[in-house]
Amino acid sequence: MRQRACVRRRLAAEGGCIVDQCSHGTVHVTIGDVTLRLSREGFQSLASTLRFAVEQVAEPETKRPTLLC
């Protein structure tokens, strides 16, 4: 029995972030060189967590050049 080829559909892309969903249901989140492969439910949980985190992000305590800690 021959399996059907996996086909990806682009859901969103902006900057260095791309979100695709394949015909098998897996959601592929690519940020730069890193790709997360998530179930639909896992992706929804990640999106919900990120939405909550966006609401919690505060301004930096000190004004200095942007540094990655």
ROROBA-471840 format. One record per residue (C-alpha): residue number from 1; residue in one letter; x, y, z. Coordinates in nm, 2 decimals. Layout:
<rs>
i: NUM | aa: a | X: X | Y: Y | Z: Z
...
</rs>
This chain:
<rs>
i: 1 | aa: m | X: 0.00 | Y: 0.00 | Z: 0.00
i: 2 | aa: r | X: 0.14 | Y: 0.34 | Z: -0.10
i: 3 | aa: q | X: 0.11 | Y: 0.63 | Z: 0.14
i: 4 | aa: r | X: 0.01 | Y: 0.97 | Z: 0.02
i: 5 | aa: a | X: 0.28 | Y: 1.24 | Z: 0.01
i: 6 | aa: c | X: 0.27 | Y: 1.49 | Z: 0.29
i: 7 | aa: v | X: 0.15 | Y: 1.83 | Z: 0.17
i: 8 | aa: r | X: 0.21 | Y: 2.15 | Z: 0.38
i: 9 | aa: r | X: -0.02 | Y: 2.45 | Z: 0.39
i: 10 | aa: r | X: 0.12 | Y: 2.79 | Z: 0.50
i: 11 | aa: l | X: -0.08 | Y: 2.93 | Z: 0.79
i: 12 | aa: a | X: 0.13 | Y: 3.24 | Z: 0.87
i: 13 | aa: a | X: 0.47 | Y: 3.39 | Z: 0.81
i: 14 | aa: e | X: 0.63 | Y: 3.71 | Z: 0.94
i: 15 | aa: g | X: 0.99 | Y: 3.80 | Z: 0.99
i: 16 | aa: g | X: 1.18 | Y: 3.48 | Z: 1.06
i: 17 | aa: c | X: 0.88 | Y: 3.29 | Z: 1.18
i: 18 | aa: i | X: 0.68 | Y: 3.05 | Z: 0.97
i: 19 | aa: v | X: 0.38 | Y: 2.83 | Z: 1.07
i: 20 | aa: d | X: 0.27 | Y: 2.55 | Z: 0.84
i: 21 | aa: q | X: 0.04 | Y: 2.25 | Z: 0.88
i: 22 | aa: c | X: 0.09 | Y: 1.93 | Z: 0.69
i: 23 | aa: s | X: -0.19 | Y: 1.71 | Z: 0.55
i: 24 | aa: h | X: -0.13 | Y: 1.47 | Z: 0.84
i: 25 | aa: g | X: -0.22 | Y: 1.74 | Z: 1.09
i: 26 | aa: t | X: 0.12 | Y: 1.82 | Z: 1.23
i: 27 | aa: v | X: 0.19 | Y: 2.19 | Z: 1.29
i: 28 | aa: h | X: 0.54 | Y: 2.30 | Z: 1.20
i: 29 | aa: v | X: 0.66 | Y: 2.62 | Z: 1.37
i: 30 | aa: t | X: 0.99 | Y: 2.75 | Z: 1.22
i: 31 | aa: i | X: 1.19 | Y: 3.03 | Z: 1.39
i: 32 | aa: g | X: 1.51 | Y: 3.08 | Z: 1.22
i: 33 | aa: d | X: 1.69 | Y: 2.75 | Z: 1.20
i: 34 | aa: v | X: 1.47 | Y: 2.58 | Z: 1.46
i: 35 | aa: t | X: 1.15 | Y: 2.39 | Z: 1.37
i: 36 | aa: l | X: 0.90 | Y: 2.26 | Z: 1.63
i: 37 | aa: r | X: 0.67 | Y: 1.99 | Z: 1.51
i: 38 | aa: l | X: 0.36 | Y: 1.99 | Z: 1.73
i: 39 | aa: s | X: 0.02 | Y: 1.82 | Z: 1.74
i: 40 | aa: r | X: -0.27 | Y: 2.05 | Z: 1.68
i: 41 | aa: e | X: -0.35 | Y: 2.04 | Z: 2.05
i: 42 | aa: g | X: 0.02 | Y: 2.11 | Z: 2.14
i: 43 | aa: f | X: 0.03 | Y: 2.40 | Z: 1.90
i: 44 | aa: q | X: -0.29 | Y: 2.55 | Z: 2.05
i: 45 | aa: s | X: -0.15 | Y: 2.51 | Z: 2.40
i: 46 | aa: l | X: 0.18 | Y: 2.69 | Z: 2.29
i: 47 | aa: a | X: -0.02 | Y: 2.97 | Z: 2.12
i: 48 | aa: s | X: -0.23 | Y: 3.02 | Z: 2.44
i: 49 | aa: t | X: 0.08 | Y: 3.03 | Z: 2.66
i: 50 | aa: l | X: 0.25 | Y: 3.28 | Z: 2.43
i: 51 | aa: r | X: -0.06 | Y: 3.50 | Z: 2.42
i: 52 | aa: f | X: -0.06 | Y: 3.51 | Z: 2.80
i: 53 | aa: a | X: 0.31 | Y: 3.58 | Z: 2.81
i: 54 | aa: v | X: 0.27 | Y: 3.87 | Z: 2.57
i: 55 | aa: e | X: 0.02 | Y: 4.03 | Z: 2.81
i: 56 | aa: q | X: 0.27 | Y: 3.99 | Z: 3.10
i: 57 | aa: v | X: 0.58 | Y: 4.14 | Z: 2.93
i: 58 | aa: a | X: 0.68 | Y: 4.46 | Z: 3.11
i: 59 | aa: e | X: 0.90 | Y: 4.75 | Z: 3.00
i: 60 | aa: p | X: 1.27 | Y: 4.70 | Z: 3.11
i: 61 | aa: e | X: 1.35 | Y: 4.84 | Z: 3.45
i: 62 | aa: t | X: 1.65 | Y: 5.03 | Z: 3.31
i: 63 | aa: k | X: 1.70 | Y: 5.20 | Z: 2.98
i: 64 | aa: r | X: 2.01 | Y: 5.05 | Z: 2.83
i: 65 | aa: p | X: 2.10 | Y: 4.90 | Z: 2.49
i: 66 | aa: t | X: 1.91 | Y: 4.58 | Z: 2.42
i: 67 | aa: l | X: 2.10 | Y: 4.29 | Z: 2.56
i: 68 | aa: l | X: 2.02 | Y: 3.92 | Z: 2.54
i: 69 | aa: c | X: 2.06 | Y: 3.77 | Z: 2.89
</rs>
